[in-house]
């Protein structure tokens, strides 16, 4: 654990709340897995057209690697019912989790604050109660079209959706993923999101390995960690760290492919789709080379049959 030379009393008080003493200077190996025994899954975010999703899933199968999750980030209310239905059908055909983003959010609102340098710090959070109502309606629309995974950008909305799900007003099998655009990145925030109903949590992108390891000590839910990013989010690429991220954070979704893009909310071009596929293949190769004992969900299915960790997330 982190050294306790300084601030011992505060560290002990926080430990009684189930938090680590600090960021971990010695990174332990996580013994948690996904329910199928997998340590990691590959997630490709910013897949904002059905055509892009179909290309990625078809080509990944042809090239011999697995994409476990596709995340749409433009927003459900920017898609027709037909398009959303096609996303859902692709998920079924390729046994891939499809996550759709809740549409109303700050960047689409009439409020001008989010467009300013100071206001941008609010992330994609919702403004006013009517936007909460509309966001819940967006989720209900998605549910009616077969969507079961949602990207949430506002902690208040997460609390509402979690309570509606617990009350039986929404299906109990919906998956609520907290976006990195919420700006959360410490163990206390991770515990709060888990208590509010999050099923997976995407911390801010630039956490160090000791910080990621501390998150895993605090929560059981899967973490969603960026291995690479578009230029507007820093442009950094952590391919060599991917094995360490899996070792420290399992069960973890490795979010990869976005370094092919200039920014968020775009629709990838054919050339960018090829670059995304190359990056996914590179990350998969590095895991096989440097951490071969780590299992990816959806691969080597015979090994996974009935396998559930003693500390299932």
C-alpha positions as CSV (number, residue, x, y, z in Angstrom):
1,X,0.0,0.0,0.0
2,X,1.0,3.6,-0.3
3,X,3.4,4.9,2.5
4,X,1.6,6.3,5.5
5,X,4.3,8.6,6.8
6,X,2.0,11.6,6.3
7,X,-1.7,12.1,7.1
8,X,-1.9,8.8,9.0
9,X,-5.1,9.6,10.9
10,X,-7.0,10.7,7.7
11,X,-5.8,7.6,5.8
12,X,-7.0,5.3,8.6
13,X,-10.4,7.2,8.7
14,X,-10.8,6.7,5.0
15,X,-9.8,3.0,5.2
16,X,-12.7,2.5,7.6
17,X,-15.0,3.7,4.7
18,X,-13.6,1.0,2.5
19,X,-11.1,3.2,0.6
20,X,-7.4,2.4,0.1
21,X,-4.8,4.2,2.1
22,X,-3.6,5.9,-1.1
23,X,-2.6,5.3,-4.7
24,X,-0.8,1.9,-4.7
25,X,2.9,2.1,-5.1
26,X,3.0,-1.7,-5.4
27,X,0.4,-2.7,-7.9
28,X,-1.3,-6.0,-6.9
29,X,-2.9,-8.4,-9.4
30,X,-6.7,-8.2,-9.4
31,X,-8.3,-11.6,-8.7
32,X,-11.7,-10.5,-10.0
33,X,-13.1,-11.5,-13.4
34,X,-16.2,-11.0,-15.5
35,X,-18.9,-13.7,-14.9
36,X,-17.6,-15.8,-17.8
37,X,-14.1,-15.9,-16.3
38,X,-12.7,-13.2,-18.6
39,X,-10.2,-10.7,-17.3
40,X,-10.7,-8.1,-20.0
41,X,-12.9,-7.2,-22.9
42,X,-12.2,-5.0,-25.9
43,X,-14.5,-1.9,-26.3
44,X,-14.5,0.4,-29.3
45,X,-16.1,3.7,-28.5
46,X,-17.3,6.5,-30.9
47,X,-18.9,4.1,-33.3
48,X,-21.6,6.6,-34.4
49,X,-23.1,4.9,-37.4
50,X,-24.6,1.5,-38.1
51,X,-22.4,1.2,-41.1
52,X,-19.3,1.7,-39.0
53,X,-20.4,-0.8,-36.4
54,X,-21.1,-3.4,-39.1
55,X,-17.7,-2.9,-40.7
56,X,-15.8,-3.2,-37.4
57,X,-17.6,-6.3,-36.3
58,X,-17.4,-8.0,-39.7
59,X,-13.7,-7.2,-40.3
60,X,-12.7,-8.1,-36.7
61,X,-14.2,-11.5,-37.2
62,X,-12.5,-11.9,-40.6
63,X,-9.2,-10.9,-39.1
64,X,-9.5,-13.2,-36.2
65,X,-9.9,-11.0,-33.1
66,X,-12.9,-10.1,-30.9
67,X,-14.6,-6.8,-30.2
68,X,-16.7,-7.4,-27.1
69,X,-18.4,-4.0,-26.9
70,X,-19.4,-1.2,-29.4
71,X,-20.2,2.2,-27.9
72,X,-22.2,4.8,-29.8
73,X,-21.5,8.3,-28.5
74,X,-23.4,10.7,-30.7
75,X,-26.6,10.2,-28.7
76,X,-29.7,8.0,-29.3
77,X,-31.9,10.9,-30.2
78,X,-29.6,11.6,-33.2
79,X,-30.6,8.2,-34.6
80,X,-33.8,7.0,-36.2
81,X,-35.7,4.1,-34.7
82,X,-34.6,2.0,-37.7
83,X,-30.9,2.8,-37.1
84,X,-31.2,1.9,-33.4
85,X,-32.9,-1.4,-34.3
86,X,-30.0,-2.2,-36.7
87,X,-27.5,-1.5,-33.9
88,X,-29.4,-4.0,-31.7
89,X,-29.5,-6.6,-34.5
90,X,-25.8,-6.3,-35.0
91,X,-25.2,-6.9,-31.3
92,X,-27.3,-10.1,-31.5
93,X,-25.6,-11.3,-34.7
94,X,-22.0,-10.8,-33.4
95,X,-22.7,-11.5,-29.7
96,X,-21.4,-8.0,-29.0
97,X,-22.6,-5.7,-26.3
98,X,-24.1,-2.5,-27.8
99,X,-24.1,0.6,-25.7
100,X,-26.1,3.7,-26.8
101,X,-25.5,7.2,-25.3
102,X,-28.3,9.1,-23.7
103,X,-29.0,11.9,-26.1
104,X,-29.9,15.1,-24.2
105,X,-26.8,16.5,-22.6
106,X,-25.0,19.8,-22.1
107,X,-23.4,20.0,-25.5
108,X,-26.8,19.8,-27.2
109,X,-28.6,22.2,-24.8
110,X,-29.4,25.8,-25.6
111,X,-27.4,27.0,-22.6
112,X,-24.2,28.8,-23.7
113,X,-22.2,28.1,-20.6
114,X,-20.8,24.7,-21.7
115,X,-19.4,26.3,-24.8
116,X,-17.1,28.6,-22.7
117,X,-13.6,27.6,-21.3
118,X,-14.9,27.8,-17.8
119,X,-18.3,26.2,-18.5
120,X,-16.6,23.2,-20.2
121,X,-15.7,21.9,-16.8
122,X,-19.3,20.8,-16.2
123,X,-18.7,18.0,-18.7
124,X,-21.9,16.7,-20.4
125,X,-24.1,17.1,-17.3
126,X,-27.7,17.9,-17.6
127,X,-29.2,21.4,-17.0
128,X,-32.6,21.7,-15.4
129,X,-35.3,19.1,-14.5
130,X,-36.9,19.0,-17.9
131,X,-33.6,17.6,-19.3
132,X,-33.7,14.9,-16.7
133,X,-37.3,14.1,-17.9
134,X,-36.1,14.0,-21.5
135,X,-33.1,11.9,-20.7
136,X,-35.3,9.3,-19.0
137,X,-37.6,9.4,-22.1
138,X,-34.6,8.8,-24.3
139,X,-33.7,5.7,-22.3
140,X,-37.3,4.5,-22.5
141,X,-37.2,4.9,-26.3
142,X,-34.1,2.9,-26.5
143,X,-35.5,0.1,-24.3
144,X,-38.5,-0.1,-26.5
145,X,-36.2,-0.6,-29.5
146,X,-34.3,-3.4,-27.8
147,X,-31.3,-1.4,-26.3
148,X,-30.1,-2.7,-22.9
149,X,-26.9,-0.7,-22.4
150,X,-26.7,3.0,-21.9
151,X,-23.9,5.5,-21.5
152,X,-24.8,8.0,-18.7
153,X,-23.2,11.5,-18.5
154,X,-24.8,12.9,-15.3
155,X,-24.7,11.5,-11.8
156,X,-28.2,12.7,-11.0
157,X,-29.5,10.8,-14.0
158,X,-27.6,7.7,-12.9
159,X,-29.3,8.0,-9.5
160,X,-32.8,8.3,-11.2
161,X,-32.3,5.4,-13.6
162,X,-30.9,3.2,-10.8
163,X,-33.9,3.9,-8.6
164,X,-36.4,3.4,-11.4
165,X,-34.7,0.1,-12.2
166,X,-34.8,-1.0,-8.5
167,X,-38.5,-0.1,-8.4
168,X,-39.3,-2.2,-11.4
169,X,-40.2,0.8,-13.5
170,X,-37.3,0.0,-15.9
171,X,-36.0,-3.5,-16.8
172,X,-33.7,-5.0,-14.3
173,X,-31.2,-6.1,-17.0
174,X,-30.3,-2.7,-18.3
175,X,-26.6,-1.8,-18.0
176,X,-25.7,1.7,-16.9
177,X,-22.2,2.8,-17.8
178,X,-20.8,6.1,-16.5
179,X,-18.9,8.1,-19.1
180,X,-15.5,9.6,-18.6
181,X,-17.1,12.9,-19.5
182,X,-18.5,12.9,-15.9
183,X,-14.9,13.7,-14.9
184,X,-14.7,11.1,-12.0
185,X,-11.3,9.5,-11.2
186,X,-10.8,8.6,-7.6
187,X,-11.9,5.7,-5.3
188,X,-14.5,7.7,-3.4
189,X,-16.2,8.8,-6.5
190,X,-16.1,5.3,-7.9
191,X,-17.8,4.0,-4.7
192,X,-20.4,6.7,-5.0
193,X,-21.2,5.8,-8.6
194,X,-21.4,2.1,-7.7
195,X,-23.9,2.9,-4.9
196,X,-26.0,5.0,-7.3
197,X,-26.4,2.0,-9.7
198,X,-23.5,2.1,-12.1
199,X,-22.8,-1.3,-13.7
200,X,-19.4,-0.1,-15.1
201,X,-17.4,3.1,-14.7
202,X,-15.2,4.9,-17.1
203,X,-12.7,7.0,-15.1
204,X,-10.9,10.0,-16.6
205,X,-8.5,8.9,-19.2
206,X,-5.1,10.0,-17.8
207,X,-4.9,8.0,-14.6
208,X,-1.6,6.4,-13.7
209,X,-1.4,2.7,-13.0
210,X,-1.2,3.2,-9.2
211,X,-4.4,5.3,-9.4
212,X,-6.2,2.7,-11.5
213,X,-5.1,0.0,-9.0
214,X,-6.6,2.1,-6.1
215,X,-9.9,2.2,-8.0
216,X,-10.0,-1.5,-8.1
217,X,-9.4,-1.8,-4.4
218,X,-12.5,0.4,-3.8
219,X,-15.1,-1.1,-6.1
220,X,-16.2,-4.4,-7.6
221,X,-17.8,-3.1,-10.8
222,X,-15.9,-3.4,-14.1
223,X,-13.7,-0.5,-15.0
224,X,-13.6,1.0,-18.5
225,X,-10.1,2.3,-19.2
226,X,-8.8,4.1,-22.3
227,X,-5.8,2.6,-24.0
228,X,-5.7,5.3,-26.6
229,X,-7.5,8.6,-27.2
230,X,-8.3,11.1,-30.0
231,X,-6.2,14.2,-30.2
232,X,-8.8,16.4,-28.4
233,X,-8.5,14.2,-25.3
234,X,-4.7,14.2,-25.2
235,X,-3.9,11.8,-28.0
236,X,-1.9,9.5,-25.7
237,X,-1.5,5.8,-26.6
238,X,-0.9,3.3,-23.7
239,X,-0.5,0.0,-25.7
240,X,2.5,-1.1,-23.6
241,X,0.5,-0.4,-20.4
242,X,-2.5,-2.5,-21.5
243,X,-1.2,-5.7,-19.9
244,X,-0.6,-3.8,-16.6
245,X,-4.0,-2.2,-16.8
246,X,-5.6,-5.7,-17.1
247,X,-3.4,-7.1,-14.2
248,X,-4.4,-4.2,-11.9
249,X,-8.0,-3.5,-12.9
250,X,-9.6,-6.8,-14.0
251,X,-12.4,-7.0,-14.9
252,X,-11.8,-4.2,-17.3
253,X,-12.9,-3.0,-20.7
254,X,-9.9,-1.8,-22.7
255,X,-11.2,1.1,-24.7
256,X,-9.2,1.3,-27.9
257,X,-9.3,2.7,-31.4
258,X,-10.0,6.3,-30.7
259,X,-6.5,7.4,-31.6
260,X,-7.6,7.1,-35.2
261,X,-10.0,10.0,-34.7
262,X,-9.6,13.8,-34.3
263,X,-12.3,14.1,-31.6
264,X,-15.5,12.8,-30.1
265,X,-19.0,12.5,-31.5
266,X,-17.8,12.0,-35.1
267,X,-18.6,9.3,-37.6
268,X,-15.4,7.4,-38.7
269,X,-14.3,7.4,-42.3
270,X,-13.4,4.2,-44.0
271,X,-9.7,4.9,-43.6
272,X,-10.2,5.7,-39.9
273,X,-12.2,2.4,-39.5
274,X,-9.1,0.6,-40.8
275,X,-6.9,2.4,-38.4
276,X,-9.3,1.5,-35.5
277,X,-9.2,-2.1,-36.5
278,X,-5.3,-2.0,-36.6
279,X,-5.2,-0.5,-33.1
280,X,-7.5,-3.1,-31.7
281,X,-5.5,-5.9,-33.3
282,X,-2.2,-4.4,-31.9
283,X,-3.7,-4.2,-28.3
284,X,-4.9,-7.8,-28.6
285,X,-1.5,-8.9,-29.9
286,X,0.3,-7.2,-27.0
287,X,-2.0,-8.9,-24.4
288,X,-1.3,-12.3,-26.0
289,X,2.5,-11.6,-26.0
290,X,3.0,-10.0,-22.6
291,X,0.1,-11.3,-20.5
292,X,-0.9,-14.6,-22.1
293,X,-2.6,-15.9,-19.0
294,X,-5.2,-13.1,-19.1
295,X,-8.4,-14.2,-20.8
296,X,-10.5,-12.1,-23.0
297,X,-14.3,-12.7,-22.8
298,X,-15.8,-14.2,-25.9
299,X,-12.6,-16.1,-26.8
300,X,-11.5,-19.7,-26.0
301,X,-15.1,-20.3,-25.0
302,X,-14.5,-23.9,-24.0
303,X,-12.2,-22.6,-21.2
304,X,-14.9,-20.3,-20.0
305,X,-17.7,-22.7,-19.7
306,X,-19.2,-22.3,-16.2
307,X,-16.2,-20.3,-15.0
308,X,-17.1,-17.7,-12.4
309,X,-14.6,-16.0,-10.2
310,X,-14.9,-16.3,-6.4
311,X,-15.1,-12.5,-6.4
312,X,-17.3,-12.0,-9.4
313,X,-17.9,-8.4,-10.3
